[in-house]
Amino acid sequence: MRITTNQILRNYKSNLATSLTNLDSARVKVMTRRKFTATAEDPASALRASVLERKYARNEDYLSLVKDVQSFQDSQEDAAMQINTIAKQLSKQYGLEALNGTNGSLDTRETYADAWRGSQESILLSLNASYEGKYVFAGSDGQKAPFKLGKDTAGNQALFYRNVDVTTGFLYNDDGTLKDNDPAASKERLENLSKDSVFVDLGFGLNINDDSTIDSSSAFNTSLPGINMVGYGEFDNGDPKNMILLMGKIADELEKPDFNYERYRELVNEFDEGRDDVLEVVTTLGTQTEFLTTTRDRLETNEISLATQIDNVVNVDMAEAIMNFSWAQYAYNASLKVGNNILTPSFIDFMR
């Protein structure tokens, strides 16, 4: 088989180009630290990397949301603890001391009445606590202060939650005028407000029921309607179940010249029943905080795992990449050196 000079040159140029391509590929991997820069280079790895990066981004969104929910719930828990502390102090200190016969003078009772009214305002401020411009006890309507102390149509002290009287359930306008006093609708209105929910997806596989409602087991409810903590509706004797209104009635009773010991004790006992609801809310918030902490830990573990998988699929081993680059550079330099000797002496060189 006859090998011509042109064949040798063509083969040399082809092999030299291949060597240069390998050198450039090795150089790019060292500079970018990636196994591939285009999908065509490794379609399988590119597809897997795309899937992993989407999972990583989604996990990051969930993790960020959990942190926000934790901060929001911390605000709820702080306010609930403040309310519980105030209620405990009122019940154990002012309530029992005021019942003591040695503190039965009108001047002393008026001092205690002032304490009850001052605490009434303090609890109301805690109920209107906010986090980053959103009221934490307003349910799904966090843009407006949920609670307002005022007067009903009969002139009696009333507490309004999102313009609804927490005792009767009557709906009022923003200016305080009565809008709807239908008894049937009022009871349902209070129940609906107490069940108001705001669900967020924390990565548990959000499910929608057949009736277009969210499956509560697949999402986290961030809503805590304030009326569930301080009470709503009426007792059988007509007293309000709301702690703030009971505080006002207790203060009124203490200020009466003809102080009724039995009536006062009845009101304080009803107030203590409301404290149990506050403690229940505080306990529930503590349980939810533990749940959020566990969820955050799980998402952070997922973040590390996904980052490791992406690194294995996309990124090169730098020690191996540098070694491959050095070898490709050595091979290219050797190819250039070979080129200097490719045209060996021929028969023509010896003709005279």
C-alpha positions in Angstrom: 0.0 0.0 0.0 1.5 3.3 -1.1 1.3 6.1 1.5 1.6 9.6 -0.1 2.8 12.8 1.5 -0.6 14.3 1.1 -2.2 11.5 3.1 0.3 12.0 5.9 -0.4 15.7 6.0 -4.2 15.2 6.0 -3.9 12.7 8.8 -1.6 14.9 10.8 -3.9 17.9 10.5 -6.9 15.9 11.5 -5.1 14.4 14.5 -3.7 17.8 15.5 -7.2 19.3 15.3 -8.5 16.5 17.5 -5.7 17.2 20.0 -6.5 20.9 20.0 -10.2 20.2 20.6 -9.4 17.9 23.5 -7.1 20.6 25.0 -9.8 23.2 24.6 -12.5 20.9 26.2 -10.2 20.2 29.1 -9.4 23.9 29.5 -13.1 24.9 29.5 -13.9 22.2 32.2 -11.1 23.6 34.4 -12.3 27.2 33.9 -16.1 26.6 34.3 -15.8 23.7 36.8 -18.6 22.0 34.9 -18.7 18.6 33.2 -20.6 20.1 30.3 -21.7 23.5 29.1 -24.3 22.4 26.6 -27.1 19.9 26.7 -25.7 18.2 23.5 -22.5 17.3 25.3 -24.3 15.0 27.8 -28.1 14.9 27.4 -28.7 12.4 30.2 -26.7 14.4 32.8 -28.2 17.7 31.5 -31.7 16.3 32.0 -31.0 15.0 35.5 -29.3 18.3 36.4 -32.4 20.2 35.3 -34.7 18.0 37.4 -32.4 18.4 40.5 -32.2 22.2 40.0 -36.0 22.5 39.9 -36.3 20.5 43.1 -33.6 22.6 44.7 -35.3 25.9 43.8 -38.7 24.6 45.0 -37.1 23.4 48.3 -35.6 26.9 48.7 -39.0 28.5 48.2 -40.5 26.1 50.9 -37.6 26.9 53.3 -38.0 30.6 52.8 -41.8 30.3 53.4 -41.3 28.2 56.6 -39.0 30.9 58.0 -41.6 33.6 57.3 -44.3 31.5 58.8 -42.2 30.8 61.9 -41.6 34.6 62.4 -45.3 35.3 61.9 -46.2 32.6 64.4 -43.6 33.9 66.9 -45.5 37.2 66.8 -48.7 35.3 67.5 -47.2 33.4 70.3 -45.6 36.5 71.9 -48.9 38.3 71.9 -50.8 35.3 73.2 -48.3 34.9 76.0 -48.7 38.6 76.9 -52.5 38.1 77.1 -52.1 35.0 79.2 -49.8 36.8 81.6 -52.1 39.8 82.0 -55.1 37.5 82.5 -53.3 35.4 85.1 -52.3 38.5 87.0 -55.8 39.8 87.0 -57.3 36.5 88.1 -54.8 35.6 90.8 -53.9 39.1 92.1 -56.7 41.6 91.5 -59.6 39.1 91.4 -58.8 37.3 94.7 -57.7 40.3 96.6 -60.8 42.2 95.6 -62.9 39.4 96.9 -61.1 39.6 100.3 -63.3 41.3 102.9 -60.6 43.5 104.1 -60.4 45.2 100.7 -64.2 45.8 100.4 -64.2 49.7 100.6 -65.4 51.6 97.6 -62.1 53.5 97.2 -60.2 50.2 97.1 -62.6 48.6 94.7 -62.3 51.6 92.4 -58.5 51.1 92.4 -59.0 47.5 91.3 -61.5 48.6 88.7 -58.9 50.9 87.2 -56.5 48.0 87.0 -59.1 45.9 85.2 -59.9 48.6 82.7 -56.2 49.3 82.1 -55.6 45.7 81.5 -58.6 45.6 79.1 -56.8 48.2 76.9 -53.5 46.2 77.2 -55.1 43.0 76.0 -56.8 44.9 73.2 -53.4 46.2 72.0 -52.0 42.7 72.1 -55.0 41.4 70.0 -54.2 44.1 67.4 -50.5 43.1 67.2 -49.0 43.0 63.8 -46.0 41.5 61.9 -44.6 43.2 58.9 -47.8 45.2 58.4 -50.1 42.2 58.8 -52.3 41.8 61.9 -51.6 38.4 63.4 -55.0 37.7 64.9 -57.1 39.0 62.0 -57.6 35.6 60.2 -57.7 36.1 56.4 -58.1 39.8 56.6 -54.8 40.9 58.0 -54.7 44.4 56.5 -57.0 46.0 59.0 -56.9 46.0 62.8 -59.3 43.3 63.7 -60.5 44.4 67.2 -62.2 47.6 68.2 -63.9 48.5 71.5 -67.0 50.6 71.2 -70.8 50.8 71.8 -73.6 48.7 70.4 -77.0 50.1 69.2 -78.2 50.0 72.9 -75.3 52.0 74.1 -73.6 49.1 75.9 -69.9 48.4 75.7 -69.3 46.1 72.8 -66.2 44.5 71.2 -66.1 44.3 67.4 -64.1 41.8 65.4 -63.8 42.7 61.8 -67.0 44.9 62.3 -68.9 42.0 63.9 -70.2 42.2 67.4 -68.5 39.3 69.2 -71.4 38.8 71.5 -74.4 39.0 69.2 -72.8 38.4 65.8 -74.5 41.6 64.4 -72.6 43.1 61.4 -71.7 46.8 61.5 -70.4 49.3 59.0 -67.0 51.0 59.3 -68.7 54.1 60.7 -70.4 52.1 63.5 -73.9 51.9 62.1 -75.8 48.6 62.2 -75.7 46.7 58.9 -77.3 43.3 59.6 -78.9 42.0 62.8 -80.5 38.8 61.5 -80.1 36.3 64.4 -79.7 33.3 62.2 -77.1 34.9 60.0 -75.3 36.4 63.1 -74.7 33.0 64.7 -73.4 31.5 61.5 -71.3 34.7 60.9 -69.4 34.2 64.2 -68.9 30.5 63.6 -67.5 31.2 60.1 -65.1 33.9 61.5 -63.8 31.4 64.2 -63.1 28.9 61.4 -61.4 31.3 59.1 -58.3 29.7 57.6 -55.2 30.8 55.6 -53.3 27.7 54.3 -49.8 27.7 52.9 -48.0 24.9 51.1 -44.9 23.8 52.9 -44.1 20.9 50.6 -46.4 18.2 51.9 -48.2 17.7 48.6 -51.1 20.2 48.5 -54.4 18.5 47.8 -57.7 20.0 46.7 -60.9 18.3 47.8 -63.8 17.5 45.4 -65.6 20.6 46.8 -62.7 22.8 45.8 -61.5 23.2 49.5 -58.0 22.6 50.6 -57.2 19.4 52.4 -56.1 20.7 55.8 -53.7 17.7 56.3 -51.8 18.7 53.2 -51.1 22.3 54.1 -50.3 24.5 57.2 -52.9 26.9 58.6 -51.4 30.2 59.6 -54.7 31.8 60.6 -55.5 32.4 64.3 -58.8 34.3 64.6 -58.5 36.4 67.8 -62.0 35.5 68.9 -61.0 31.9 69.4 -58.6 33.1 72.1 -60.6 35.7 73.9 -64.1 34.2 73.3 -67.3 35.1 71.5 -71.0 34.5 72.0 -72.9 34.5 75.3 -73.3 32.4 78.4 -76.7 31.0 79.3 -77.2 33.9 81.8 -76.6 36.4 79.1 -73.1 37.4 80.1 -70.6 37.7 77.2 -68.1 34.9 76.8 -65.5 37.5 75.6 -62.8 38.2 78.2 -62.4 41.8 77.3 -66.1 42.5 77.8 -66.1 40.5 81.0 -63.3 42.7 82.3 -65.4 45.8 81.6 -68.3 44.2 83.5 -66.1 43.3 86.4 -64.8 46.9 86.6 -68.4 48.2 86.5 -69.4 45.8 89.4 -66.4 46.9 91.5 -67.4 50.6 91.0 -71.0 50.1 92.2 -71.8 51.5 95.7 -74.0 48.4 96.4 -71.2 45.9 95.5 -72.7 42.4 94.9 -70.2 39.9 96.1 -71.9 36.9 94.5 -72.3 38.7 91.1 -68.6 39.7 91.2 -67.5 36.1 91.9 -69.7 34.9 89.1 -68.0 37.3 86.6 -64.5 36.4 87.8 -65.3 32.7 87.4 -66.5 33.3 83.8 -63.3 35.3 83.2 -61.3 32.3 84.4 -63.0 30.0 81.9 -61.8 32.4 79.2 -58.3 32.0 80.5 -58.5 28.3 79.8 -59.1 29.2 76.1 -56.0 31.4 76.1 -53.9 28.6 77.6 -55.2 26.2 75.0 -54.2 28.6 72.2 -50.7 29.1 73.7 -50.3 25.3 73.9 -51.4 24.9 70.3 -49.0 27.5 69.1 -46.2 25.8 71.0 -47.0 22.5 69.2 -47.1 24.2 65.8 -43.8 25.9 66.5 -42.2 22.4 67.1 -43.8 21.2 63.9 -42.4 24.2 61.9 -39.0 23.6 63.5 -39.0 20.0 62.4 -40.2 21.0 58.9 -37.4 23.5 58.6 -34.8 21.0 59.7 -36.1 18.5 57.1 -36.0 21.2 54.3 -32.5 22.2 55.3 -31.4 18.5 55.1 -33.0 18.2 51.7 -31.2 21.4 50.6 -27.8 19.8 51.5 -28.7 16.5 49.8 -29.9 18.2 46.6 -26.8 20.4 46.5 -24.6 17.4 46.8 -26.5 15.6 44.0 -26.2 18.6 41.7 -22.5 18.9 42.4 -22.0 15.2 41.5 -23.9 15.6 38.2 -22.8 19.0 37.1 -19.4 19.9 38.6 -16.1 18.3 37.8 -13.5 16.9 40.2 -11.0 19.7 40.0 -8.0 17.5 40.7 -9.0 15.2 37.9 -9.9 18.1 35.6 -6.5 19.7 36.1 -4.8 16.4 35.5 -6.8 15.9 32.3 -5.9 19.4 31.1 -2.2 18.9 31.8 -2.3 15.6 29.8 -4.2 17.3 26.9 -1.7 20.1 26.9 1.2 17.6 26.9 -0.4 15.7 24.0 -0.9 18.9 22.0 2.7 20.0 22.5 3.9 16.6 21.5 1.7 16.8 18.3 3.3 20.1 17.4 6.8 18.7 17.9 5.9 15.7 15.7 4.9 18.1 13.0 8.5 19.4 12.7 9.6 15.9 11.6 6.6 14.9 9.5 8.3 15.5 6.1 11.0 12.8 6.1 13.7 12.7 3.4 12.5 11.1 0.1 14.1 9.6 -3.0 14.1 13.0 -4.7 16.4 14.3 -2.0 19.1 11.8 -3.2 18.9 12.5 -6.9 21.6 14.5 -8.6 
